[in-house]
């Protein structure tokens, strides 16, 4: 299996203008942009930044600090820290099987009328595109229950929103991280943050290099052909 993904996004993940919301933290430094000084987790479940304690919804937020601590590199792995969530890539390679609140969604049988919707920076995205290697992620929010009135698309089970890290408007920064395993897997990703107009405009560029042998299961119909996955991405 070969999967090469190249994205160039000119959005809040790359360009940012001055806004009070950016006072929550620094995207390129050591602090977590999704938390306040008091430790409250900031979520955007209702399309605006507010404390998770003030949101009248069931929201599970996985911050960048948790992703780094647990070395989570693929979205499907967040099911290990979110109770009741199961994300399984489809064997056909056309989508995924998503389970939330006990309701199963299979893209092959449900089509585009999914019970679970996925969003990247508030824009709807297919499960096939989002269930890949992740990098430079600020926060992942799992919203339980119907979200049609908030997100625009009916989702009886809930929604999963992925937010990339916001640029730091004041300081130059970035990071580089890598993972290597004994099965020949390599994952390298990093980002560079550069303020253009201090306090008003900044540029953030992130990239990913990922090679692995997937599940290492070989087909009897293709002896000698070893499974592999190759991802390249820039945003």
N, C-alpha and C positions, 0 to 999 in steps of 0.2 A: 504494500500500500504506500503510495507516495502522495504526500499532501504538502503543497507549497502555497503559502498564503502571503500575499504582499498587500499591505494596506498603507495608504497615506491619508491621514485624517487631519483636516484643518478644522478643528473643533475645540471644545473646551479642554481637551486633553493636550492640545498643542499650543493654541493661542488663548490668551486670557486677558480680559480687560479688568480694570479695578472694580472690585465689588466687596461689600462688607462680609460676604460669606468666606472670603479668603483669609479672614482673620482667625479662622479656626486652627490653623497650623501651617507648617511649612511642608510643601510637597517634596522638596529635594533634600531636606535635612533628616534628622533622626527622630523628630516627633511625628505623631500620626495625625494626618489632616482630618481624620474622621472623629477626633476626640477633642474635648475642651480641656482647659487647664485643670478643671475639677474632676476630670475623668469621665464625664458624660459622653456617651456615644451619639454622634450627630448622624441622623438619617434623613433621606429625602423621600420617604414613603408617600407623602402627600404633596409631592412636587415642590417642596420647599424645605430648606434646611431647618431642622428642629431636633430637640433632644428626644431620644428614643423613649424616655419616660413620659413624654407629653403626647405621644402618638397613640390614639385609641385603636390601634391595630396590632395584630400579632406579627412582630418583625424580628427576624434573626439576622443580626449584622455580623459579618466576618470582616474584620479590619485588616489593613496591610500588615500590621504587626503580627497578627495571628497567622496570616498566609506565609510570612517569612519564617516565623518560629516553627511551623509545622512543615515547611518546605513544600507547600501546595503549589504545583505547577500546572494543573489542569482543573477546569471548573468542576468536573465530575467528582473530584476528590473532596469538595466541600461537604459532601453528604456525611463525611466522617465527623463533622462538627455541628451539623444541623440536624436535629432529631426529626425523623419522619420523612426525610428527603432522600430520594434515590434517583441518580442520573446515570444512565447506561447507554453508551453509544450503540446504535443499531448495527447488527452484523452486516447489513447490506451497504453500510456507509452512506446512507441517505438521510440520516437524522439521529434521533435518540428516543429512548423510552424514559419518560420522566414520571415520577410518582411523588405526589405531595398531598397531604391530608388523606392518604389512603386511596386516592383516585389516580388511576394509571392512564398515561397518555402515550400512545404509540403513533408516531407520525405517519406510518404506513397505512394505518386503519382510520386515523382521524383527519388526515390531510392538514389543512391550515387552520382548522377549528380546534386548536389545542386547548387543553384544560390548564396548561401551564405556559405562560408567555415569558419570553426572554427579552431583555433590553440592555443595550450598551450605550451609556451616557444618555439615557432617556429615549433613545431611538430603538424601535422594534428590530430584532435581529433573529435569524433562524437558529434553532438549536444546533444545527450542523456547523454553523460558523462559530458559535460561542463555545462549544464543547471541544476546544483545542487547547494547545499550550497557552498559558496566560503569562503576562509580564506587565510590569509597571501598573499594577492594580491598586487603587486607593481603598476600595471597599466593595463588598458584595452583600446585597440585601435580599433576603428571602421573605416575601410578603405572603402571608397565608390568607386564604379566603378570596372571594370575588374581587377583582380589581378593575372592572370595566369602566367605572365612573371616574377613576383616577388616572388610568393609563390609556384609555381610549379603545382598547381591545378586550373583549370578554374573555376572562380567564377564571373559570369556576373554582379551580384549586388554588390559584395564586400566581404570583409573578416573581421572577428572579431578575434583579437589576445589577449590572456590573458597571462600576464607575472607575475610570482611569484616574491616575493621580493628576492633580491640578498643578499648573506651573507656579513656581515661586516668583512673585513679582519683584522681590527685593534682592535676592542673593543668587550668585552662581552656585550650582550644585549638581548632584547626580549620583549614580551608583553603578556598580558592576557586580554581578553575582553569577556563580556557576555551580553546576552539579555534574559529577561524573560517577558512573556505576560500573560494576565489573561485568556487565553484559554489553558493554560497548555504547551505552547511552551517554549523551553529552547534552547539557542544557546551559546555554550562556545567554544572559540578558542584562540590559543596562539602560541607562537614560542620562541625558545631559540637559540641564536647565540653565538658560541664559536670559536674564532680564534685558530687554531692549530699551524700554523707557521705564526707569525705576519707579515702582509703585503703580504703574499703569498698564504696561504691556510686556509680555514675556514669551519666550519660545522654549518648548520642551520637546525633545526628540528621543524616542525610545525604540529599541530594537531587540530582536530575538533570533537565536540560532539554536535549533533543537534537532538532534538525530537520536533515534532509538530503534530497538528491534521489536517494538510493540509487545505482543504476547508470546513471540517466538514459536508459534504453532505453524508447522509447515503442512502444506496440502499434499495428499498422496497423488493428486492429479498433476502436480508440478514439482517433482522431486528436484531438490537442489536449489529451489527458489526460496530464499529466506525473506520473511516479512520484515518490513522496515517502514519507518515514518520519518519524513524530513520536513521541517517547518522553517520558513524564513519570513520574518515580518518586520516592518518598520512603520511607526506611526508618529 
